[in-house]
Amino acid sequence: MTRTQIRFPDPLYHRLKKIAEQQDWSLSEVMRKAAEHFVNRFPEEP
């Protein structure tokens, strides 16, 4: 697994943290799920 740093506007960061707390997930897990959801909307090119 690769580690990276991302900067978020404060309101977005707080919303993501709240979602993580509500779902009993880590912030990393929220971001992985969000990234997977995003890339699934764009099929890989041959």
Secondary structure, DSSP 8 states (H G I E B T S, - for coil): ---------HHHHHHHHHHHHHHT--HHHHHHHHHHHHHHTS----
